[in-house]
């Protein structure tokens, strides 16, 4: 009988238990899975906002949505509201789902650009069902109720990342994953340079064919042992610190994340059932930790219920996320500030990519290279959208002037130039953000094209105005019959309050 292929996941938290749960679900025969973590080592755990792809992950595991939300104190998310990014007093929503309705060969936004020029269109956000529902604080699941013309309303979640990891731990252990408690004190390599064993503080040694590094920023295997190297993107994204603090549950249970620009960074607000997650991301070259903490606390909607926790970081990625027999996932692979809620998605996509290229006992260099190429592409395109938020601004503070005047990556500069011409947006290969996602951020950040596609001129001004008005009214009618987000949570997935509350 052939010995099973052994996989060791180094580190728990969201990344470690998402990986372990996937292995438990799909590698039932021929594999043995160990996960080693120490209760002494805390997880960063600030990634509580997600994007709709998280549904694919949960569905693949067979998780019941309502049970998952109860277990994680979760709420729904229809998009992200950006406040004061273009200038103080300005706001817009990067909502999930479609904006308007494409007609013929053209995407909706080409007709909107022409209608806007004629004075026959409102703000772009008026034509997004998710945007209207989010601002009205309403929620529903499934197909539209009032008109077949309307698309589904895609959603993601806000949840407590620590509770999510705990939920996945229960799932994984019930399916055979062996959790080992202990702190890794030594990583041993064989004569080829591959990792051969992880040695724990109590002397236990764990060997494997493949190691998954989920040890956070430290990158114990991928960096401290294999010296993989790191691509630093701080010249494009100068924020290098975050401070996180939970606040009491109160006020509106908004079905969206809020990101509010500040003098030298931005502040997040993520509403959960039992508390609100808050934090500030800032540049230490422009703001001290005391100033950042004061800004964060002054911007809370509810009273803080814990001490603010500082988190230093360096935006960028490992030069190889798969090096030798080690695959880095989560913060060990790289860090992208949570402006577009991509942290958990990047964990999810790395796991999915690894499953596609999962090796047997020997690792093919071509598989490793393709995994790294796809990972690099994904990180770079996510990076570009985040840079766009910073670069396209009319704010006066020194930090924002630096961002406005920076030299852009060629990939982002080309995308902006294509848009500025006649409103064209292209999505390459498996780029994470859709054309509609880029559209909302470009328009929201005040980047407008000089013209529009000539085919949009084939529609009469009267028909164009009626088309715009119909979409707006259909969205409003659909939203009007939805229950409030708070009532929807209460009726489907209300969680008991924690004992400490």
LOGU-832188 format. One line per field, with one value per residue (C-alpha): residue number from 1; z, y, x. Coordinates in nm, 3 decimals. Example, Ala and Ser with C-alpha at 12.3 -4.5 7.8 and 13.67 -1.06 7.14 Angstrom:
! LOGU-832188
num: 1_2
z: 0.780_0.714
y: -0.450_-0.106
x: 1.230_1.367
//
This chain:
! LOGU-832188
num: 1_2_3_4_5_6_7_8_9_10_11_12_13_14_15_16_17_18_19_20_21_22_23_24_25_26_27_28_29_30_31_32_33_34_35_36_37_38_39_40_41_42_43_44_45_46_47_48_49_50_51_52_53_54_55_56_57_58_59_60_61_62_63_64_65_66_67_68_69_70_71_72_73_74_75_76_77_78_79_80_81_82_83_84_85_86_87_88_89_90_91_92_93_94_95_96_97_98_99_100_101_102_103_104_105_106_107_108_109_110_111_112_113_114_115_116_117_118_119_120_121_122_123_124_125_126_127_128_129_130_131_132_133_134_135_136_137_138_139_140_141_142_143_144_145_146_147_148_149_150_151_152_153_154_155_156_157_158_159_160_161_162_163_164_165_166_167_168_169_170_171_172_173_174_175_176_177_178_179_180_181_182_183_184_185_186_187_188_189_190_191_192_193_194_195_196_197_198_199_200_201_202_203_204_205_206_207_208_209_210_211_212_213_214_215_216_217_218_219_220_221_222_223_224_225_226_227_228_229_230_231_232_233_234_235_236_237_238_239_240_241_242_243_244_245_246_247_248_249_250_251_252_253_254_255_256_257_258_259_260_261_262_263_264_265_266_267_268_269_270_271_272_273_274_275_276_277_278_279_280_281_282_283_284_285_286_287_288_289_290_291_292_293_294_295_296_297_298_299_300_301_302_303_304_305_306_307_308_309_310_311_312_313_314_315_316_317_318_319_320_321_322_323_324_325_326_327_328_329_330_331_332_333_334_335_336_337_338_339_340_341_342_343_344_345_346_347_348_349_350_351_352_353_354_355_356_357_358_359_360_361_362_363_364_365_366_367_368_369_370_371_372_373_374_375_376_377_378_379_380_381_382_383_384_385_386_387_388_389_390_391_392_393_394_395_396_397_398_399_400_401_402_403_404_405_406_407_408_409_410_411_412_413_414_415_416_417_418_419_420_421_422_423_424_425_426_427_428_429_430_431_432_433_434_435_436_437_438_439_440_441_442_443_444_445_446_447_448_449_450_451_452_453_454_455_456_457_458_459_460_461_462_463_464_465_466_467_468_469_470_471_472_473_474_475_476_477_478_479_480_481_482_483_484_485_486_487_488_489_490_491_492_493_494_495_496_497_498_499_500_501
z: 0.000_-0.100_0.183_0.186_0.065_0.370_0.386_0.687_0.730_0.942_1.125_1.187_1.168_0.869_0.609_0.782_0.853_0.509_0.358_0.600_0.539_0.163_0.197_0.433_0.184_-0.136_-0.036_0.149_0.001_-0.024_0.187_0.551_0.670_0.982_1.099_1.361_1.554_1.893_2.120_2.229_1.883_1.799_1.450_1.291_1.231_1.088_0.755_0.836_0.507_0.197_-0.169_-0.332_-0.426_-0.061_-0.136_-0.385_-0.117_0.145_-0.105_-0.213_0.148_0.180_0.458_0.542_0.498_0.790_1.026_0.909_0.973_1.318_1.406_1.292_1.408_1.039_0.839_0.467_0.246_-0.082_-0.152_-0.012_0.044_-0.010_0.183_0.123_-0.115_-0.409_-0.182_0.160_0.138_-0.164_-0.147_-0.379_-0.362_-0.523_-0.523_-0.623_-0.930_-1.252_-1.319_-1.562_-1.847_-2.152_-2.489_-2.814_-2.857_-2.593_-2.216_-2.025_-1.928_-2.291_-2.305_-1.963_-2.079_-2.372_-2.160_-1.901_-2.169_-2.269_-1.909_-1.923_-1.666_-1.293_-1.096_-1.207_-0.870_-0.941_-1.188_-0.946_-0.760_-0.495_-0.440_-0.391_-0.155_0.044_0.105_0.196_0.440_0.284_0.191_0.010_-0.140_-0.472_-0.796_-0.822_-0.708_-0.916_-1.266_-1.466_-1.630_-1.303_-1.220_-0.899_-0.616_-0.535_-0.180_0.040_0.416_0.716_0.984_1.280_1.127_1.450_1.471_1.104_1.169_1.467_1.251_0.987_1.253_1.374_1.012_0.939_1.252_1.198_0.858_0.972_0.991_1.278_1.474_1.656_1.936_1.958_1.857_1.566_1.689_1.398_1.029_0.888_0.523_0.331_0.106_-0.190_0.008_0.046_0.388_0.555_0.908_1.140_1.495_1.777_2.117_2.286_2.043_1.817_1.452_1.161_0.813_0.492_0.114_0.092_0.344_0.352_0.516_0.699_0.958_0.880_0.804_0.951_0.672_0.883_0.602_0.282_0.394_0.718_0.594_0.213_0.177_-0.108_-0.118_-0.119_-0.378_-0.182_-0.323_-0.062_-0.325_-0.476_-0.155_0.117_0.409_0.637_0.962_1.080_1.415_1.484_1.754_1.802_1.910_2.060_1.840_1.781_1.520_1.180_1.074_0.734_0.463_0.336_0.444_0.488_0.401_0.498_0.376_0.642_0.626_0.585_0.515_0.569_0.830_0.796_0.955_0.939_1.116_1.274_1.480_1.812_1.752_1.490_1.348_1.301_1.203_1.047_0.777_0.760_0.655_0.949_0.747_0.767_1.096_1.436_1.609_1.876_1.610_1.416_1.732_1.817_1.463_1.477_1.813_1.715_1.404_1.578_1.560_1.886_2.202_2.179_2.374_2.369_2.349_2.000_1.852_1.622_1.317_1.116_0.758_0.427_0.113_-0.147_-0.214_-0.204_-0.521_-0.530_-0.344_-0.417_-0.351_-0.345_-0.143_0.042_-0.065_0.114_0.168_0.335_0.497_0.447_0.072_0.073_0.204_0.031_0.255_0.301_0.101_-0.147_0.099_-0.094_0.193_0.243_-0.131_-0.194_0.054_-0.124_-0.472_-0.363_-0.222_-0.541_-0.751_-0.540_-0.580_-0.956_-0.953_-0.656_-0.685_-0.619_-0.445_-0.690_-0.780_-1.145_-1.195_-1.470_-1.226_-0.969_-1.227_-1.356_-1.002_-0.933_-1.264_-1.198_-0.838_-0.947_-1.206_-0.953_-0.690_-0.941_-1.074_-0.722_-0.639_-0.939_-0.833_-0.480_-0.619_-0.829_-0.512_-0.380_-0.703_-0.837_-0.572_-0.533_-0.168_-0.044_0.234_0.174_0.185_-0.089_-0.303_-0.293_-0.405_-0.682_-0.821_-0.804_-1.116_-1.180_-1.271_-1.649_-1.625_-1.434_-1.649_-1.960_-1.811_-1.715_-2.060_-2.234_-2.018_-2.061_-2.438_-2.512_-2.198_-2.277_-2.004_-2.067_-1.830_-1.890_-1.838_-1.484_-1.346_-1.019_-1.070_-1.350_-1.597_-1.382_-1.073_-1.247_-1.388_-1.046_-0.900_-1.203_-1.205_-0.827_-0.811_-1.069_-1.368_-1.671_-2.041_-2.319_-2.529_-2.572_-2.824_-3.145_-3.148_-2.843_-3.071_-3.261_-2.980_-2.979_-2.689_-2.584_-2.589_-2.400_-2.126_-2.096_-2.076_-1.792_-1.604_-1.637_-1.486_-1.195_-1.123_-1.156_-0.905_-0.666_-0.692_-0.618_-0.319_-0.176_-0.123_0.047_0.425_0.619_0.659_1.038_0.993_0.736_0.979_1.262_1.047_0.904_1.093_1.419_1.650_2.030_2.186_2.326_2.700_2.753_2.603
y: 0.000_0.340_0.580_0.888_1.224_1.441_1.813_2.027_2.366_2.590_2.838_2.862_3.177_3.246_3.140_2.819_2.694_2.792_2.581_2.293_2.295_2.278_1.986_1.811_1.850_1.750_1.539_1.266_0.974_0.940_1.244_1.317_1.676_1.826_2.184_2.318_2.634_2.783_2.941_3.179_3.333_3.557_3.615_3.962_3.909_4.246_4.111_4.100_4.231_4.014_4.018_3.791_3.517_3.406_3.250_3.014_2.901_2.843_2.666_2.438_2.332_2.279_2.536_2.640_3.018_3.099_2.870_3.024_3.377_3.283_3.121_3.424_3.704_3.791_4.045_4.106_4.335_4.488_4.711_4.963_5.329_5.565_5.888_6.198_6.021_6.256_6.557_6.625_6.599_6.367_6.004_5.716_5.341_5.062_4.825_4.461_4.351_4.519_4.886_4.950_4.711_4.648_4.696_4.546_4.565_4.832_4.822_5.039_5.298_5.409_5.507_5.667_5.877_6.010_6.066_6.247_6.479_6.554_6.617_6.314_6.092_6.102_5.982_5.645_5.495_5.552_5.263_5.005_4.791_4.707_5.072_5.169_4.876_4.944_5.310_5.220_4.958_4.679_4.321_4.019_3.696_3.534_3.673_4.007_4.008_4.288_4.270_3.996_4.263_4.319_4.113_3.923_4.128_3.973_4.005_3.920_3.919_4.098_3.852_3.803_3.648_3.471_3.311_3.210_3.037_2.858_2.752_2.611_2.440_2.245_2.157_2.044_1.839_1.660_1.552_1.423_1.717_1.666_1.986_1.998_2.251_2.396_2.666_2.602_2.667_2.524_2.459_2.194_2.151_1.853_1.852_1.990_2.289_2.167_2.189_1.846_1.895_2.144_2.105_2.223_2.360_2.028_1.839_1.706_1.691_1.712_1.604_1.644_1.635_1.984_2.269_2.552_2.865_3.052_3.209_3.568_3.863_3.673_3.413_3.157_2.904_3.106_3.393_3.322_2.977_2.988_3.358_3.404_3.784_4.048_4.297_4.618_4.837_5.112_5.365_5.329_5.263_5.466_5.363_5.135_5.118_5.024_5.053_4.837_4.874_4.723_4.941_4.865_4.745_5.039_5.261_5.133_4.779_4.895_4.629_4.786_4.860_5.224_5.359_5.724_5.914_6.099_6.346_6.074_5.753_5.616_5.463_5.152_5.063_4.706_4.635_4.290_4.157_4.189_4.475_4.709_4.658_4.977_5.071_5.333_5.273_5.551_5.665_5.693_5.947_6.184_6.090_5.968_5.668_5.893_6.119_5.820_5.670_5.999_6.027_5.671_5.712_6.048_5.889_5.602_5.589_5.394_5.364_5.165_4.837_4.743_4.908_5.014_4.761_4.881_4.668_4.758_4.629_4.661_4.645_4.401_4.031_3.747_3.713_3.351_3.244_2.883_2.820_2.466_2.260_2.558_2.749_3.078_3.173_3.480_3.736_3.507_3.554_3.930_4.217_4.437_4.689_4.604_4.898_4.675_4.387_4.152_3.994_3.688_3.657_3.637_3.349_3.182_3.225_3.096_2.782_2.735_2.782_2.533_2.275_2.318_2.259_2.020_1.809_1.441_1.339_1.527_1.891_1.992_2.320_2.418_2.387_2.598_2.864_2.888_2.911_3.201_3.373_3.367_3.480_3.773_3.879_3.873_4.071_4.332_4.397_4.427_4.664_4.882_4.938_5.029_5.276_5.438_5.532_5.717_5.869_6.022_6.283_6.657_6.676_6.933_6.753_6.668_6.293_6.318_6.546_6.282_6.018_6.240_6.315_5.962_5.778_5.497_5.134_5.095_4.863_5.120_5.413_5.223_5.142_5.506_5.629_5.384_5.506_5.876_5.847_5.716_5.532_5.189_4.937_4.598_4.304_4.079_3.703_3.622_3.973_3.994_4.321_4.341_4.624_4.743_4.748_4.963_5.183_5.269_5.357_5.558_5.764_5.783_5.917_6.184_6.031_6.096_6.022_6.278_6.096_5.785_5.507_5.638_5.358_5.519_5.810_5.580_5.609_5.921_6.160_6.095_5.716_5.746_5.957_5.710_5.418_5.582_5.675_5.323_5.156_5.399_5.343_4.964_4.958_5.183_4.967_4.652_4.807_4.936_4.582_4.450_4.408_4.609_4.454_4.431_4.256_4.017_3.920_3.878_3.655_3.429_3.420_3.614_3.502_3.496_3.776_3.669_3.605_3.892_4.135
x: 0.000_0.138_0.213_-0.012_0.115_0.172_0.087_0.175_0.009_0.232_0.011_-0.360_-0.572_-0.792_-0.534_-0.431_-0.781_-0.914_-0.635_-0.693_-1.069_-1.015_-0.774_-1.015_-1.299_-1.121_-0.818_-1.002_-0.806_-0.428_-0.336_-0.261_-0.305_-0.145_-0.186_0.051_-0.031_0.038_-0.219_0.057_0.083_-0.212_-0.347_-0.367_-0.738_-0.846_-0.973_-1.341_-1.483_-1.504_-1.606_-1.869_-1.620_-1.621_-1.960_-1.793_-1.549_-1.816_-2.041_-1.756_-1.713_-2.088_-2.127_-2.481_-2.494_-2.719_-2.525_-2.197_-2.326_-2.455_-2.121_-1.918_-2.154_-2.172_-2.368_-2.416_-2.212_-2.335_-2.033_-1.787_-1.867_-1.573_-1.607_-1.388_-1.147_-1.178_-1.221_-1.380_-1.757_-1.756_-1.866_-1.941_-2.007_-1.808_-2.102_-2.108_-2.301_-2.403_-2.447_-2.732_-2.795_-2.578_-2.751_-2.632_-2.255_-2.203_-2.170_-2.416_-2.158_-2.113_-2.480_-2.449_-2.154_-2.356_-2.668_-2.458_-2.328_-2.689_-2.793_-3.022_-2.849_-2.799_-2.498_-2.363_-2.456_-2.828_-2.816_-2.674_-2.928_-2.668_-2.589_-2.952_-3.015_-2.698_-2.777_-3.136_-2.994_-3.197_-3.115_-3.256_-3.125_-3.207_-3.352_-3.525_-3.887_-4.040_-3.888_-3.719_-3.502_-3.318_-3.009_-2.953_-2.809_-2.469_-2.345_-2.050_-2.010_-1.869_-1.764_-1.536_-1.222_-1.126_-1.470_-1.448_-1.115_-1.274_-1.571_-1.335_-1.125_-1.429_-1.510_-1.153_-1.098_-1.430_-1.294_-0.960_-0.721_-0.476_-0.417_-0.083_-0.041_0.307_0.549_0.786_1.140_1.342_1.292_1.526_1.626_1.759_2.065_1.866_1.743_1.385_1.223_1.245_1.107_0.946_1.071_0.847_0.937_0.860_1.085_0.809_0.919_0.676_0.784_0.588_0.599_0.449_0.445_0.193_0.336_0.058_0.288_0.187_0.413_0.711_0.705_0.890_0.932_0.908_1.133_1.317_1.421_1.419_1.521_1.274_1.282_1.009_0.885_0.826_0.547_0.562_0.675_0.326_0.135_0.308_0.085_0.287_0.091_-0.256_-0.430_-0.736_-0.999_-1.346_-1.634_-1.973_-2.254_-2.484_-2.637_-2.740_-2.651_-2.530_-2.491_-2.169_-1.815_-1.718_-1.372_-1.321_-1.015_-0.814_-0.525_-0.261_-0.452_-0.801_-1.032_-1.250_-1.583_-1.718_-2.051_-2.094_-2.383_-2.200_-1.958_-1.817_-1.469_-1.269_-0.919_-0.699_-0.437_-0.179_0.167_0.408_0.608_0.310_0.142_0.262_0.107_-0.046_-0.199_-0.331_-0.484_-0.652_-0.788_-0.922_-1.095_-1.243_-1.394_-1.575_-1.953_-1.969_-1.759_-1.434_-1.449_-1.078_-0.739_-0.625_-0.379_-0.097_-0.005_0.307_0.316_0.495_0.283_0.411_0.455_0.705_0.910_0.796_0.487_0.574_0.944_1.081_0.830_0.679_0.367_0.302_-0.063_-0.211_0.018_0.317_0.267_0.225_0.018_-0.234_-0.404_-0.774_-0.909_-1.095_-1.147_-0.919_-0.721_-0.940_-0.999_-0.623_-0.611_-0.901_-0.755_-0.412_-0.574_-0.776_-0.463_-0.271_-0.547_-0.521_-0.143_-0.137_0.179_0.223_0.546_0.763_0.707_0.734_0.918_0.672_0.380_0.560_0.645_0.288_0.150_0.387_0.310_-0.063_-0.012_0.204_-0.053_-0.336_-0.147_-0.031_-0.383_-0.525_-0.239_-0.327_-0.688_-0.579_-0.323_-0.597_-0.788_-0.485_-0.361_-0.685_-0.762_-0.820_-0.716_-0.467_-0.276_0.096_0.028_-0.235_-0.018_0.255_0.005_-0.130_0.216_0.360_0.475_0.226_0.291_0.277_-0.023_-0.229_-0.116_-0.226_-0.567_-0.628_-0.516_-0.752_-1.040_-0.961_-0.984_-1.331_-1.433_-1.291_-1.208_-1.051_-1.025_-0.726_-0.733_-0.849_-0.805_-1.001_-1.186_-1.441_-1.491_-1.783_-1.562_-1.301_-1.579_-1.717_-1.379_-1.264_-1.585_-1.598_-1.243_-1.324_-1.143_-1.365_-1.314_-1.305_-1.562_-1.777_-1.827_-1.990_-2.250_-2.411_-2.511_-2.748_-3.005_-3.220_-3.188_-3.548_-3.507_-3.180_-3.339_-3.628_-3.383_-3.191_-3.508_-3.652_-3.345_-3.340_-3.711_-3.690_-3.407_-3.597_-3.911_-3.711_-3.539_-3.868_-4.003_-3.687_-3.677_-3.423_-3.082_-3.135_-3.470_-3.322_-3.045_-3.296_-3.515_-3.245_-2.917_-2.927_-2.648_-2.667_-2.468_-2.132_-2.131_-1.886_-2.138
//
